[in-house]
Amino acid sequence: MNGRVISVSQQKGGSGKTTLAVHLAVALARKGDYPVALVDVDPQGSLGTWFEAREEAFGEAGTGLSFRTSSGWGARREARSLSRDHGLVIIDTPPKTDSDVRPAIEAADLVIIPVQPTQIDLWATAQTVEIARREGTDALLVLNRVPPRAALTLDVVSEIESHGYPIAAARLGNRTGFAASMGEGRTVLETDPRGKGAEEVRQLAAEIAAVLAGI
């Protein structure tokens, strides 16, 4: 049986897709249940830059992950190939149009859509949800960069629920530790394993693993 495939997608740029993708990958790989692979489809190459920094930090054999790059149209083939010997493949997609992300969404068992708690982000999210629906792929919204005690967050959550979009209970806060760890080729699970950010990542990873098990 092939492994599962997750596509981290969002039409709006700056939503934190790459940060979310690598933190989930490391969290789920550290559980040790199965090998995890990352696929970078975004031409900006942020995921590849992070992985190179990780190789420098841990050595090529110590990253704990497999890594590939792909064009948008090749994402389906690359994901299916990696899923033969990985329990999980996570695709980081570009913030672009329908045609650029459709192959990655079509190849996925689950589309994870990071959403910052702003109205603009929510407007952009509708496009990604619609692509997932057309491809018959389950979607899950994840609130990202959530500020503390923000009334706007409650308003955005209420609107998400009114649209009937599935949303994760776990959220990632607006913490400088996420960006700082990325610059080192690491995650907050490694730079601050007892911090609030690391706990948020672990809770989200556990929730997503449970969702995948039920698909």
Buried (B, 14 or more C-beta within 10 A) or exposed (E): EBBBBBBBBBBBEEBBBBBBBBBBBBBBBBEEEEBBBBBBBBEEBBBBBBBEBBBEEBEEEEBBBBBBBBEBEBBBEBBBBBBEEBBBBBBBBBBBEEEBBBBBBBBBBBBBBBBBBBEEBBEBBEBBBEBBEEBEBBBBBBBBBBEEEEEEBEBBBEEBEEEEBEBBEBBBBBBEBBEEBBEBBBBBBBBBBEBEBBBBBBBBBBBBBEBBEEE
